[in-house]
Amino acid sequence: MRNIRKLIILTFMVAMAAILVLAAGCSQPASGPQKNKPTIRLIEADWTSNIIATEIARQVINEQLGYPVERIQTSPTAGWAAIDRGDADAALECWLPQRYPEIQPFMDKGNIELGTQIFPGGAGWFMPRFVSEGNAERGIQPMAPGLKSILDLKEHWKLFENPENPGKGELVGGSPGWTDDPLDRSMIRAYDLPMYRSNQSEAVMCARMIAADKKGEPLLMFMWWPHWILAQVDMVILEEPDPWYEGAFEDDTQDYKAGHPPYDVRTVTATRLKDAAPDVYNFIKNIEMGEQAANDLMLRVDVDKEEIAVVAADWIKQNQSRIDNWIGK
């Protein structure tokens, strides 16, 4: 009788364990690629914010939605054409309005759609905050309290004079091939500013700003955002008296009184994903990171040298409820 009772109890425990295992299996999200799901191919450009955003998308699509994922490393221009042909499915950054001429033909065909703004972008002339506001904790007095606008450089240019090239203030700029190079030079001429723009690599630009900040010295630098330097150095941007307008800086034989254009950075997805992978389509269409998050994540990767996969996983963990909404759970 005792043996029969033990057998009944053991059978009951085994049955309950099986039920719990089945229930747990039904409630778990996808933990990796699943059979019969198409491979999602993501366009990846070669700058940090794009690589991080693509890795975030890869982890969500692969580990939570269960799709195999491939990354195609190419330029944005080639990427739009690849999505149009069906050789790729999505991209995490399209910088508008500059990219409209490239991507609009594929949008007109109905093969490509723009998603939400993953983060805003922009560019301008930055200097350490202490130049105009001082820093009481560091014992730094304001050097130019009236320096608020690029027009104020007519009075305060000497703060940024480089001893190696005296006579004008230096605007630290990037490589000559960057699109901001002719734009900045056009602004300097149009506003008759006693400035010149130097050209150097992004690494040198950031190193000079970090060094100036540590020494409490003034420096004026062109910079765009999002960028990790904005999370590391407390800077202010100089106001621009005239806003950017459609057609500004298109003719390089003219000088324009116009500011740097704002950037609307949006995701891109193939319209065919609506049917082929609707959960992926919803995620790409809706993902938002925000400027500050992008700056912070780039700082962790470019300066702190953390692994991109780890940084992406941290962001996903902190934003899981938002991700669930984007997916449509």
C-alpha positions in Angstrom: 0.0 0.0 0.0 2.8 2.4 0.9 4.6 1.6 -2.5 1.3 2.4 -4.3 1.0 5.7 -2.5 4.6 6.6 -3.4 4.0 5.7 -7.0 0.9 7.9 -7.1 2.7 10.9 -5.6 5.7 10.4 -7.9 3.4 10.3 -11.0 1.6 13.4 -9.8 4.9 15.3 -9.4 6.1 14.3 -12.8 2.9 15.4 -14.4 3.0 18.8 -12.7 6.6 19.3 -13.7 5.7 18.6 -17.3 2.8 21.1 -17.2 5.1 23.8 -15.7 7.7 23.2 -18.5 5.1 23.4 -21.2 3.6 26.6 -19.7 7.1 28.2 -19.4 7.8 27.3 -23.0 4.6 28.9 -24.2 5.2 32.1 -22.3 8.9 32.7 -23.3 9.7 35.1 -26.2 11.8 34.0 -29.1 15.4 33.4 -28.0 17.0 33.2 -31.4 16.3 32.5 -35.1 13.3 30.3 -35.8 12.6 28.1 -38.8 10.5 29.4 -41.7 11.3 33.0 -40.9 13.0 35.1 -43.6 16.5 36.6 -43.1 16.3 40.3 -42.3 19.2 42.2 -44.0 20.1 45.5 -42.4 22.2 48.2 -44.1 25.1 49.3 -41.8 27.1 52.5 -42.5 30.6 53.1 -41.0 29.9 55.6 -38.3 29.4 54.9 -34.6 25.8 55.9 -34.1 24.7 53.8 -37.1 26.7 50.8 -36.0 25.2 51.0 -32.5 21.6 51.4 -33.8 22.1 48.6 -36.2 23.3 46.3 -33.4 20.3 47.2 -31.3 18.0 46.3 -34.2 19.9 43.1 -34.8 19.5 41.9 -31.2 15.8 42.7 -31.0 15.0 41.2 -34.4 17.1 38.1 -33.8 16.7 37.4 -30.1 13.2 38.6 -29.4 11.4 38.2 -32.8 13.3 35.1 -33.9 14.5 36.2 -37.4 18.0 35.4 -38.8 19.7 38.8 -39.4 22.5 39.8 -41.7 24.3 43.1 -41.8 25.3 44.6 -45.1 28.1 47.2 -44.8 27.8 49.8 -47.5 27.2 53.5 -48.1 23.7 54.9 -47.6 23.5 55.8 -51.3 24.1 52.1 -52.3 21.9 51.0 -49.4 18.7 52.6 -50.7 19.1 50.9 -54.0 19.7 47.6 -52.3 16.5 47.9 -50.4 14.6 48.9 -53.5 16.0 45.8 -55.4 15.1 43.5 -52.5 18.8 42.8 -51.6 18.3 44.5 -48.2 15.3 45.2 -45.9 16.0 48.2 -43.7 18.4 50.9 -42.5 18.5 52.7 -39.2 19.7 56.1 -40.3 18.6 58.3 -43.2 19.9 61.9 -42.7 17.3 64.2 -44.2 16.9 66.6 -46.0 20.3 66.0 -47.7 19.4 62.4 -48.6 16.1 63.1 -50.2 17.4 63.3 -53.7 18.9 59.8 -53.3 16.0 58.1 -51.7 13.0 59.9 -53.1 12.9 57.9 -56.4 12.6 54.6 -54.5 9.9 56.1 -52.2 8.0 57.2 -55.3 8.1 53.6 -56.6 6.5 52.5 -53.3 9.3 50.1 -52.4 10.7 52.1 -49.5 9.1 53.9 -46.5 10.6 56.3 -43.9 10.0 55.5 -40.3 10.0 57.7 -37.2 12.8 60.0 -36.2 15.3 57.8 -34.5 17.0 60.9 -33.2 17.4 64.5 -34.3 20.6 65.7 -35.9 22.3 69.0 -36.4 25.6 70.9 -36.7 27.1 74.2 -35.7 30.0 76.0 -34.1 30.7 75.0 -30.5 33.0 76.3 -27.8 33.4 75.3 -24.1 30.7 76.8 -21.9 33.2 78.5 -19.7 34.3 80.8 -22.5 31.1 82.8 -22.2 29.8 81.7 -18.8 32.9 80.9 -16.7 33.1 78.1 -14.2 33.2 79.0 -10.6 34.1 75.5 -9.4 37.2 75.6 -11.6 38.0 79.2 -10.9 37.5 80.2 -14.5 36.1 83.7 -15.2 34.0 84.3 -18.3 36.3 85.2 -21.2 33.7 86.7 -23.5 30.3 87.1 -21.7 28.9 88.7 -24.9 29.8 85.9 -27.2 26.5 84.3 -28.1 26.2 84.5 -31.9 28.6 83.9 -34.8 28.3 87.6 -35.5 29.9 88.3 -32.1 33.1 86.7 -33.5 33.8 90.0 -35.2 34.6 91.3 -31.7 35.9 88.2 -30.0 37.8 86.4 -32.8 41.2 86.9 -31.1 40.2 84.4 -28.4 40.5 81.8 -31.0 43.6 83.0 -32.8 46.1 80.2 -33.5 49.7 81.3 -33.0 50.7 79.1 -35.9 48.4 81.1 -38.2 47.9 84.5 -36.6 45.7 87.3 -37.8 42.3 85.5 -37.7 40.4 83.3 -35.4 40.5 79.6 -36.1 37.4 77.5 -36.6 38.5 73.9 -36.1 36.9 71.8 -38.8 36.9 68.4 -40.3 38.4 66.9 -43.5 38.2 68.9 -46.7 35.8 66.3 -48.3 33.1 66.8 -45.6 30.0 68.6 -46.8 30.3 71.1 -44.0 33.6 72.4 -45.3 32.3 74.6 -48.1 29.3 75.5 -46.0 31.4 76.9 -43.2 33.6 78.8 -45.6 30.6 80.3 -47.3 29.2 81.5 -43.9 32.6 83.0 -43.0 32.7 85.0 -46.2 29.0 85.9 -46.3 29.1 87.4 -42.7 32.5 88.9 -43.2 33.9 87.1 -40.2 37.6 87.5 -39.3 37.9 83.7 -39.1 39.3 80.8 -41.1 38.5 77.2 -41.0 41.2 74.6 -40.5 40.9 71.0 -41.7 41.8 67.9 -39.6 40.6 64.5 -38.8 37.7 63.9 -36.4 40.1 62.4 -33.9 42.3 65.5 -33.9 39.2 67.8 -33.6 38.0 65.9 -30.5 41.4 65.7 -29.0 41.9 69.4 -29.3 38.6 70.2 -27.7 39.2 67.8 -24.8 42.6 69.3 -24.2 41.3 72.9 -24.4 38.6 72.0 -21.9 41.0 70.5 -19.5 43.3 73.5 -19.7 40.5 76.0 -19.5 41.4 77.5 -22.8 39.0 78.8 -25.5 38.5 76.8 -28.7 35.9 77.1 -31.5 35.0 73.9 -33.3 32.5 72.7 -35.9 30.6 69.7 -34.7 27.6 67.7 -35.5 25.2 65.8 -33.3 24.6 63.2 -32.1 28.3 62.8 -31.1 30.0 61.5 -28.0 32.0 64.7 -27.5 28.8 66.4 -26.5 28.4 63.9 -23.7 32.0 64.4 -22.5 32.6 68.2 -22.8 30.2 70.9 -21.6 29.9 73.1 -24.7 27.6 75.7 -26.1 26.6 76.3 -29.7 26.9 79.8 -31.2 23.6 81.2 -32.5 23.2 81.6 -36.3 21.4 84.9 -37.3 19.8 83.4 -40.4 18.2 79.9 -40.6 18.9 77.4 -43.2 16.5 77.4 -46.1 15.8 75.1 -49.1 18.5 75.7 -51.7 21.1 77.2 -49.4 24.7 76.2 -50.2 23.7 74.3 -53.4 25.6 76.7 -55.6 29.3 76.7 -54.5 30.0 79.9 -56.4 27.8 81.9 -54.0 28.1 82.9 -50.4 25.0 82.3 -48.3 23.7 84.0 -45.2 22.1 80.8 -43.9 22.8 78.6 -40.9 23.6 74.9 -40.8 20.6 72.7 -41.8 18.8 70.7 -39.2 18.8 67.0 -39.7 15.8 64.7 -39.4 17.4 61.3 -39.0 14.8 58.6 -39.8 14.7 54.8 -40.1 14.1 53.2 -43.5 12.2 50.0 -44.2 11.1 48.0 -47.3 7.3 48.1 -47.7 7.3 44.4 -48.4 8.1 43.8 -44.7 4.5 44.7 -43.9 3.5 41.2 -45.2 6.8 39.3 -44.9 7.7 40.3 -41.3 5.1 42.7 -39.8 6.6 42.7 -36.3 10.0 43.7 -37.8 8.3 46.3 -39.9 6.6 47.8 -36.8 9.9 47.8 -34.9 11.9 49.6 -37.6 9.1 52.0 -38.3 8.7 53.0 -34.6 12.1 52.8 -32.9 13.3 56.0 -31.2 16.5 56.6 -29.3 16.8 60.3 -28.8 19.8 62.6 -29.1 21.1 62.3 -25.5 20.9 58.5 -25.6 22.8 58.4 -28.9 25.5 60.7 -27.4 25.9 58.6 -24.3 26.0 55.3 -26.1 28.7 56.7 -28.5 30.7 57.9 -25.6 30.7 54.4 -24.1 31.9 52.9 -27.4 34.3 55.5 -28.8 35.9 56.7 -25.5 35.3 54.0 -22.9 35.9 51.3 -25.5 33.0 49.1 -24.3 31.8 46.3 -26.6 29.1 47.5 -29.0 27.0 44.4 -28.3 27.1 45.0 -24.5 26.2 48.7 -24.9 23.3 47.7 -27.2 22.0 45.0 -24.8 22.1 47.5 -22.0 20.0 50.0 -23.9 17.5 47.2 -24.9 17.1 46.2 -21.2 16.4 49.7 -20.1 13.9 50.3 -22.9 12.1 46.9 -23.1 8.6 48.3 -22.4 9.1 50.8 -25.2 10.3 48.0 -27.5 7.2 46.0 -26.8 5.0 48.9 -27.8 7.0 49.4 -31.0 6.7 45.8 -31.9 3.0 45.8 -31.2 2.8 43.5 -28.2 
